[in-house]
């Protein structure tokens, strides 16, 4: 199978690089300066076992490949806010032997949140969920770093919304053959993705107020944000893997180690602000909880606040971590008090 990585950023670049390093045929899809750097200098991947350069075919869209192959696997790794554009570009792409990518090819959604695969299912017939536990960083064109060790990541794989088939098994086997991924094939991939969603709710807290774990009140605010998310999922009747179940699976398989010349910095939302992209994924993380809360009658003042502030920071190109944690806690307390009073 040939893997087409749609969105060769932190997650996509790490998956694509590891697959290429184990001998798989990989095509990278990127835009702008990143695409130019990948085309001219290759993908520079820094990982605990070394720094590697992979010179791989790189395109901006399906026109750069011509007719797709019947054995192509599409891996969608763009931010959720860029999903619709990617689906519109790749869905109609012709496949050798007849039909389109949307009709014939499998699409694996390696994204945070749960909305990307719902959007994909409107267009593609064969959609697979991937629960991404893969700490990686992409800040400079052509460069990706992934500091997890001994594994680069754990990627639960399954059909969306549920089920297992031979394609899921084959892709998971290819991932595990790299020796740097564990890829459990599961019937209920969404249950793992909702668990990851709860963890990602505090991406906004990190991107707004930095990541100094010693700051007073930070851990309490993080716990409050997560508890609000759990209350919403419980009210909606949506199952999710517990923290204990996740920890039992992960153990110390993906521990972060320092990489020379590639500081970790922060997670995906922090990286979006650092790159000043003008957008951020909060609408599909904190906003997912806000949506479900409104549908099921559960107030979500903390996630509403984090969603609003994150979008403001992205729109105004404000620096990540520039809000004092004391101010964020004060705003959070005011938001909760206002809901309680009304």
N, C-alpha and C positions, 0 to 999 in steps of 0.2 A: 504494500500500500504506500502511496505517496501522501505525505502530510502537508496540507496547506494551512499555515498558521496565520489567521486573519487577525492582525494586531500583534506584531512582534515586539511588544514592550516587555515589562518586567516578567509577567507570567508567561506570555507567549514566547518571548525570547528564550527563557529558561527551558521550557518544554521543547521548543524547536532545536535549541542547541544540544540538549542532552540526547534527543532522538538522532540528530545528525551525527553526534559523536559515537553513537553505537551502530552507525552504518545505514540508517534509514534515509530515504529520499525525502527532503524537506524543502518547501518553498516558503519564504517569508513575505508577508504582506505588511506594508507600512506606508506612511505618508511623509511628505515634506522633507525636512533636513534629516530625519531618522532614516527614511527610505534611501536618500542619497548616500548617507554614510554606510548603510548596509550594502548597498550596491558597489560602492567604490572601495571600501576597506574591509568588508565582511562583518559578521556579528562577533563582537568581542565579549566573551562570556567569562566573568571572573567567578570562581567557585573555590571551595576549600582545597580541592585537589589540583588547582592550578589556574592559569589564565589561558584561554583557548580562543582561536580565531577560526570561524567557520565561514567560508566563502560559498554562499548558497544563492540559488536563484531568488531574486527579490523583485517584487512587482508592487504597483499601487492598487491594482484591481484585476479582475478576471481577463480584461482585454490583453493584458501583458502575457497571458499564458495561452491564449487561443482556446481551442476546444479542450474542455477538461476530460480527464480520464475516468473510466468507470470504476477504477480502484482508488480514486482520490478520497481522502478523509479531510473534511473541513474542520478546523479547530478555531472556534470563535473566542478570541481572547481580548477583544476591545472592551473599553469601559461600557457599562450598560447604556449610558447616555448616547453612545455612538452605535448602538446595536441596529437601530432601524436603517440607518444609512448603509451599514454593511450588508444587511439582509437584502435591501433593494438592489445592491450592486451584484451580489453573488447568487441570489436566488434564480434569476433568469439565465445565468451562464449556461451555454450549451455543453452537453456531455457527449463524448464519442458514442456512436450507436443510437443516438436519438434521445430526446427528453432534455430536461434542465437539471441543474444542481438541486433545486428545490424539490424536484420530483424523484431524483434517483440517489443522491449522495447523502451520506450521514453527516450530521452537523453536531459537533461536541461543543457545548457551551462551557468554557473554562473561565467563569466570571464570578465576581462577588454577587451576593443577593440572589433573588429568584426570578426576577422579571425578565431577564434576557431570554431564557428558554421559553417563557410564555409568549414573548414576542416572536421568537423563532418558530414556534409551533403554528402560528398563523400563516407562515410562508413555506416552511420545510415539512416534508412528510416524516422524515426520520431524524428526530431530535434526541440528543443524549445530554444528560446533566453530568457535570463534573464538580464535585465539591473540592475546592482548591485550598489546600493547606500548603502554601509554598511562599515563604518569605523571600521576596526579591525586590530589587531596586533598579529603576531605569530613570536616569536624570540627564544623561548626555547622549546625543545622537550616536547610534551604533554600539552603545555600551549597555550591558546588563550585568548585574551581579546577583548572586544567590548564595547566601551564607549558611544554608542549612547543612547539617552533618549529623550522622553519616549519610542520611538521605537528603536530597534536594527538596523533596516534598512528598506529601501523601495526597493522592488524587482518587477519591471515590468516584466510580463510574457506573452509570446505569441508564437505561432508556428513560425518557421523560414522557409522561409523569411518573411511570413506574415500569418495572420489568427488566428482564435480562435477555439478551440475544447473542448470537455468535459474533456480531460486529463489536459489541461491547467487550466480549471476552478477548477478541483478537487485539483490539486497541490497548486494553489493559495489559495484555501479555507483552506487547511491544514496549510499553512504558516500563514495565518491570525488567525487561531484558536490558535496559540501559544500566541497571544496577543502582540507579539513583532515585527511583520512584517506587513507592508501594502504591498499588492501584487496586484496592478491593472492588470487586464487581458486586453490586448490591441491588436488590429489588426496590429499595426505598431510598433512592439517592436524594430525594427532596428532604427527607428527615435529617440527613447530614447537612444539607445546604441551609435549612432553617436554623440548625445549631450554629453553623458558621455565621449566619446573619446576626445572631445575638452577639457574637464576639465582635463583629464588624460595626456594631452600633457605636462603639467608642472610638472608631476611626476619626470621627468628627472631633471628639474631645482632644485627641492628640494633635490633629491638624490646626485646631484653634489655639490651644494653650500649651503646646509642646508636650514633652514626655518625661519630665522630671518626676520620677516615681516617689521622690522624697517629699513632694509638696503636700502640705496638710490639706486634707479634704478631697484630694484627687481620687483616692481609692473608693471613698464613700460615694462620690458622684458617679463614678464608673458603675458601682454596684446598683445605684438607683436607676441609672439608664437601662441596665440589663434587666432589672426586675420589672420595669415598665414594659419592656419587650416581651418578657416571659408571660406577664399577665395578659397581654394582647393575644399571643399565640395560644394560650390556654383557653381564653374566651372564644377564639375562633375554632378550637378543636384541632389545631395543627400540631402533629407530633414532631418532636425534635430530640436528637440525641443529647443525653445529659452531659454535664461537664465531666462526671466520673467516667462515663463510657468513652468520651473523647480522649481523656487523659490515659485511660487504660490502653487504648489503641496506639496513641502517639508515643507515650513514654518519653524516651530521650532519642527518638529516631530522627528528629528534625531540630536539633539544638543549633542556635545561631553561634557562629564563630567569627572572629574578626577577619576581615579580608584587607590585605595591604592595598591602599589607594582606593578603597571602595567602602567608606563608612556606611552603615545601615541607614542612618538618618531616621526615617519613619515609614509608615505604611502607605498604601495606595493613595489615600486622600491627601496625606501630607505631600506625597510626590507630585500630585496634580497641582497643588498650590506652589510648590517649589519651581515647577516648570512653567508656572503662570499660564496654564492652558485656557483659563477663563471658564472652565466647567469643573464639576466635581460630582461624585457619585452619590451624594447624600440623599437625593430624591429616591434612590432605589435601595437605600439602607435604612436610615432613620425614616425616610418617607414611606417605606413599605410598612413600618410599624404604625405610622400615622394613618395610612390608608386603612389598614386592618382595624385599627382602633375606632375609626369613624364608622366602619361597616358593622362593628360589633358592640358599639356603645361603651368603649373603654377610653377614658381621657389619656392623652399622650403628651403632656406639656413639655417634658424633657426632650423627647425626640423631635417634637415640633420645633423647639428652640434650636437644637443642634442642626436640624435641616436648614432652618432660616439663616442662621449665622454662617454655616458652611457655604451656602450659595452666595451670601453677601461677600464673604472673603474671596471666593473665586471670581465673582463678577468685578470686584474692585481691585483685583490683583494684590490683595494684602498678603503680607509675609506669613508663612505658617508659624504657629506658636507665638504670635505677637499679642494675644489676649492674655492678660494675667489670670491665673487660675482663680484668684479671689473674685475677680469680676465675673467670670463665668459661673462660679458657684452662686454669687449674688443673683444673677439673672435667672439661674435655674430655680432658686428658692422663690423668687418673685413669680415666675411662670406657674409653679405648683400652687402657690398661695392664690393667685388669680383664679385658677380653675376651681379650687376649693370654695372660694367665696361666691362663685357664680353657679 
